[in-house]
Amino acid sequence: MCTAATYKTKDFYFGRTLDYEFSYGEQIAVTPRNYPFHFRHMGDVANHYAIIGMAHVAADYPLYYDAVNEKGVGMAGLNFVGNAYFPEVTEGKENVASFEFIPWVLGQCANMKEVRELLAKINITGTPFAENMPAASLHWMIADADEAVTVESMKDGLKIYDNPAGVMTNNPPFDQQMFLLNNYRGLSPRQPENHFSEKLPLECYSRGMGALGLPGDLSSASRFARVAFTKMNSVSGDSEEESVGQFFHILGSVEQQRGCCEVAEGKYEITIYTSCCNATKGIYYYTTYTNRQITAVDMHREDLDGSGLIHYPMLEKEQILRQN
């Protein structure tokens, strides 16, 4: 499955892991301001904010998994199987297909105030991108440097939750994920103290026992708790190298290794890629399962006033710097 997070030092960072058993050939895609979006129910939009993110490009269309716009708003869609429900087109609403939800929001919102105003009018439909590409079961996190929300379309309606943790995984629904954090309110990054009983002389038997009790399995709820704790207790310098490196360490706490999460006979989820986008500067950083080198694509090195989609394949081959 997947995990998304926000992080803030001097700049604002937004990223995620994509955990799955195979790749769809994801690419880093830059959508310039004049790329024409043809929304299924909302007509054509010829001019919008520029966007950079990871996407499956089909018929020259960026099906974004996660992205940020030039104004610093970030958005990611994660699996929400069993809970996601997309209604039919509803009169009086802005009907947007789930696959075009990310460009619809990022194309026109410069901050979370504008995002909230847009969400108040929206109806997310299950209109498929193509006959052989049905709507994926997703929910989304949207954030800027000041706040984050989680958006879930379910049978009982569209839910918009404040997300003070700036973290999202998969199931259960977000409000339950936040509630489950109460189970870990006693965690601390410091060496644990004996609260078990004054009658037992329990002692720390090792250095480095901070976060004792933090779950280590790969379930969504455990990943949520682990990244929330790691992020909230993270300490980093303000430089780009320190900030980006720390963000990858935060999401590294939930990386999936081949063989540890079997989803079918002989098939295993792995962390196909991890992203970290400097949303303030529009630089998209990523690593892949087979290439641990951090690679960067800077949207401002492209012609953002153009009309053609720009996309780069992920660099998958391991790059090793030999020191001698």
VEXDO-406424 format. One line per field, with one value per residue (C-alpha): x, y, z. Coordinates in steps of 0.25 Angstrom, whole numbers, plus 5000, padded with zeros to 4 digits. Layout:
BEGIN
u	[X  ...]
v	[Y  ...]
w	[Z  ...]
***
This chain:
BEGIN
u	[5000  5005  5008  5008  5014  5017  5029  5034  5047  5051  5043  5030  5032  5021  5023  5019  5023  5016  5016  5011  5015  5017  5020  5011  5023  5022  5028  5031  5022  5022  5009  5011  5001  4995  4994  4979  4971  4958  4950  4939  4928  4934  4938  4952  4962  4973  4980  4984  4995  5007  5008  5019  5018  5018  5008  5005  5004  4993  4989  4998  4990  4996  4989  4996  4998  5004  5008  5010  5006  5015  5008  5012  5000  5002  4993  4994  4984  4985  4978  4965  4959  4946  4943  4944  4931  4928  4914  4908  4908  4900  4893  4897  4911  4925  4926  4940  4944  4954  4965  4965  4963  4978  4979  4965  4970  4984  4981  4973  4976  4988  4986  4977  4967  4964  4964  4954  4945  4946  4943  4930  4925  4931  4925  4936  4930  4935  4935  4947  4958  4957  4948  4960  4964  4953  4953  4963  4958  4965  4965  4974  4983  4984  4993  5001  5011  5001  4991  4986  4973  4969  4958  4949  4937  4929  4915  4910  4916  4929  4937  4947  4956  4966  4979  4988  4998  5000  5001  4992  4992  4981  4970  4963  4956  4964  4956  4959  4974  4975  4967  4976  4988  4982  4988  5002  5001  5011  5022  5034  5047  5055  5060  5047  5044  5039  5024  5020  5021  5029  5030  5039  5053  5051  5063  5067  5077  5082  5084  5075  5062  5053  5040  5039  5025  5024  5018  5027  5018  5014  4999  4993  4989  5004  5010  5001  5006  5020  5021  5013  5023  5035  5031  5026  5039  5048  5060  5066  5074  5068  5077  5072  5081  5078  5063  5062  5070  5062  5049  5054  5058  5044  5037  5048  5042  5031  5039  5034  5045  5042  5038  5032  5018  5012  4999  4998  5006  5020  5016  5021  5018  5031  5033  5033  5037  5038  5036  5040  5035  5040  5027  5032  5043  5036  5047  5042  5052  5050  5057  5053  5054  5065  5072  5075  5081  5073  5069  5063  5054  5052  5039  5045  5056  5044  5036  5024  5017  5017  5005  5012  5013  5027  5031  5043  5044  5049  5064  5063  5077  5085  5096  5107  5118  5131  5141  5154]
v	[5000  5014  5025  5041  5052  5066  5073  5087  5093  5106  5101  5092  5078  5068  5053  5039  5024  5016  5001  4991  4978  4984  4997  5004  5011  5023  5036  5050  5059  5074  5080  5094  5106  5105  5090  5088  5079  5074  5070  5060  5068  5082  5086  5090  5098  5104  5112  5108  5107  5098  5084  5074  5060  5045  5040  5029  5036  5030  5037  5049  5051  5051  5042  5048  5039  5051  5065  5080  5092  5105  5112  5101  5093  5078  5066  5051  5040  5027  5013  5013  5000  4995  5009  5018  5021  5031  5035  5038  5052  5061  5074  5086  5081  5082  5068  5063  5049  5043  5042  5057  5061  5065  5074  5080  5084  5088  5095  5106  5106  5115  5111  5103  5114  5113  5097  5097  5107  5097  5085  5091  5090  5077  5063  5053  5043  5029  5033  5024  5029  5018  5006  4997  5007  5007  5017  5014  5013  5025  5036  5048  5057  5072  5082  5094  5100  5104  5092  5079  5072  5058  5056  5043  5040  5029  5024  5033  5045  5053  5055  5066  5064  5074  5066  5072  5060  5063  5048  5038  5023  5014  5008  5010  5023  5035  5039  5025  5025  5038  5032  5020  5029  5030  5016  5022  5035  5029  5028  5036  5038  5038  5026  5019  5021  5009  5012  4997  4996  5002  4988  4983  4988  4989  4996  5000  4989  4997  5010  5015  5010  5022  5020  5006  5001  5007  4997  4991  4983  4988  4990  5003  5007  5003  5011  5023  5023  5020  5032  5041  5039  5039  5052  5059  5056  5059  5069  5074  5086  5096  5094  5087  5075  5073  5075  5066  5055  5055  5054  5042  5036  5039  5031  5021  5017  5010  5005  4991  4980  4969  4957  4963  4966  4955  4959  4947  4934  4939  4953  4964  4978  4987  5002  5005  5019  5029  5044  5057  5070  5083  5090  5103  5102  5092  5082  5067  5057  5042  5029  5015  5001  4998  5012  5018  5031  5043  5049  5062  5069  5084  5089  5103  5098  5095  5105  5106  5115  5104  5095  5081  5071  5069  5055  5047  5032  5029  5025  5011  5006  5006  5018  5015  5025  5018  5026  5018]
w	[5000  5001  5011  5009  5018  5019  5025  5028  5030  5023  5011  5010  5006  5001  4997  4998  4996  4985  4990  4980  4974  4960  4953  4942  4937  4945  4940  4946  4938  4937  4932  4928  4929  4915  4914  4911  4921  4916  4928  4926  4932  4934  4920  4915  4923  4915  4925  4940  4949  4945  4952  4955  4960  4958  4947  4938  4925  4916  4902  4906  4919  4933  4942  4955  4967  4974  4970  4974  4967  4965  4977  4987  4988  4989  4987  4987  4984  4992  4991  4999  4995  5002  5006  4994  4987  4976  4972  4959  4953  4963  4958  4965  4968  4961  4956  4954  4951  4961  4951  4949  4963  4965  4953  4956  4970  4967  4954  4961  4976  4981  4996  5005  5007  4992  4993  5004  4996  4984  4992  4997  4983  4978  4974  4971  4961  4957  4942  4936  4929  4918  4916  4921  4932  4943  4954  4965  4979  4985  4996  4996  5005  5001  5008  5007  5016  5027  5027  5022  5019  5016  5006  5006  4997  5003  5002  5013  5006  5004  5016  5018  5031  5036  5036  5048  5046  5032  5029  5022  5019  5014  5022  5032  5029  5034  5046  5051  5048  5056  5068  5068  5071  5085  5087  5086  5094  5104  5094  5095  5087  5101  5109  5115  5130  5138  5140  5140  5155  5166  5172  5161  5158  5143  5136  5122  5117  5105  5099  5088  5094  5090  5083  5090  5087  5073  5064  5053  5044  5030  5032  5029  5043  5048  5036  5040  5054  5051  5041  5049  5061  5053  5046  5059  5066  5054  5055  5043  5038  5028  5017  5004  5006  5021  5019  5007  5013  5026  5018  5011  5025  5030  5019  5020  5033  5025  5013  5008  5004  4994  5002  5014  5009  5001  4993  4985  4982  4979  4978  4988  4990  4990  4991  4976  4978  4989  4986  4993  4986  4990  4988  4991  4980  4970  4971  4970  4977  4976  4979  4974  4979  4970  4970  4984  4978  4980  4966  4964  4953  4955  4948  4947  4937  4928  4919  4928  4918  4908  4904  4903  4914  4919  4925  4929  4932  4946  4946  4951  4950  4963  4963  4972  4974  4975  4985  4981]
***
